[in-house]
Amino acid sequence: VGLAAAFYLLLPPEKRKLFVGKPFSWAARVLALPVLVRVSFISLPLTGFLLDGCLWSAINGISIAIALGPVVLPPWLELAGVHVAFPTPGLRFAAVTLGSSSISGICLVFTVGDPSCSWLFLAPNCWSAVVSMLFGYAWLQAEGGGVMGVIAAGRSG
């Protein structure tokens, strides 16, 4: 969070407006970045538990990383001035995919997870559930445009 605050202060004023205009989606992206790093680290074969006892939790962690990557990384890269060639999925997509992956990951920890390593996946799954709720709330607040943006524009105009 401190790194995101420092990054915000280093941005030019025209790019700071992106943060102010979409507070919930950016709050979710700030929280999701360390979750993405952590879940990737503990899920991959060489650094994590994919081939070392927690297969199903690690597979679920990889699905969370796959869901978080395209939603979180492109906006940060665009703020840094790096051109991103692929479109960013919407907030609704982020909320739905992360919500289902994180809830199933929490269930895996408590049901079939190996007690020696599955507890490591509990915190990233809980944080990704929080991020999912933030993305869902941002979608309901019409931060991502789309159908909710049209509905919000109709209410205000």
N, C-alpha and C positions, 0 to 999 in steps of 0.2 A: 504494500500500500504506500509506503514511503517512497519507493522507487517510482511509482505512478505519479505521486505528488510532485516529485522532482522533475519528472518528464513533462508534466503539465506546465510547470513554471518555466521550462526552457522553450516551450512552444511559442511561435509567433501568435499575436492576438487573434488573427483570422482563424487559426486552427483551434484556438481555445473555445471558440463558439460551438464546435462539435461536441465538446464535453458538456457544456452548459445546456445545449438544446436536447440532449439525450442522456439524462443523468442515470437512469436505471439500467440502460443497456451498457453504459460505460462502467458502472459499478459492478455489473456482472462480469464484464471483460477484465476488470482489475482483479477480481477475486478468482476468475477462472484461469488466469495465466499461471500462478503457482500450482494450481490443481493439475493443469495440463502437464507441467514439468514433472510433478511428483508421480502422477499416475503412469506417465510414460516410463519413468525411471524404474518403478517397481513392477512393471508389467512386461518389459522386453526380455528376450531370452538371455542376453549377456549380463545385464545389470539387475534383472528382477527375478520373478518367480515363475515365468512361463514354463520352463522346463525343470523347475526345482520344487515341485510339491503343490503349488496353488494354481493349478492349470485353469480352472474355471474362473476364479477370481481374476487371474491375469488376463484371460480372454475378455472378460467384462471390462477390465481396465483399458485394454486396447480399444474396445468399442467406445469407451468414454473419450479416449484421446482422439479417435477418429471423428467423433461428434464435435468435440471442442475445437480441434485444429482449424477447420475452415470458418468457424464462427468467430474465433478469438484473434487469430493471427493476422488476417488481412487488414482489419481496421487499424491495428497497431502498426503494421508495415506502411500503410498509407499515411498515417500521421508522421512516420519517420521519413517520408518522401520516397519510399520504394514502390515502384509500380507493381500492382498485383494483376496477373493475367486472368484469373478466374473470379467469377462472381461470389459474393458472400451469401450463404444461405440466410433466410429470414429469421426473425426472432421467434416466430411460432415454431419453425422447424427446430431451432435450438432448444426451446423449452420442452417440446415433445420428445425429442431423441435423448436429451440429457435426463429428463425426468424418468423415462422408462429404463434407461441404462443404469441410473443411480439407484433406483428402487430395487431393480433386480440384483444389483451388486450388493446392496445391504442385505437382501434376502439370502444371497449366496454365502455371505460371511457368517450368518447365523444358522444356516442349515447344513450345507455340504462342505463348507470351508475347512481346510486343515488348520487345527488350532495353533500350529507352530508359526503360520505366516498369514492366515486370512485376516487377522486383526489389523494388519498394516493397510488393508484396503478399506477399512471402515471409515476413517476420516476423509479420504478423498471422495468416497461415494456420498458421504453426508454433505460435504462442501459442494459437490456437483449437483446435489439436489437443491441446495440453496441457490446456486447459480441458475439452475433451471427455473426456479420460482421467480427470480429476478428477471430473467429473459421473458417469462410469461407475463409478468406485470408490465414490463416495458412494452410488450406487444399490445396489451390491453390499453396502455396509455398512448398508443399510436406513435411510438417512437420509431418504428420501422416502416411506416407508411402502409401500403397495401390496403386491404379491406378495412382494417381498423382506422387507418388514416382517413379514408373516405368517410367513414361513419363519424369520426371526430370532427372533420371539416363540415359535415352536414349539421352537426349539433351546434357548432360555434357560429356558422354563417347563416 
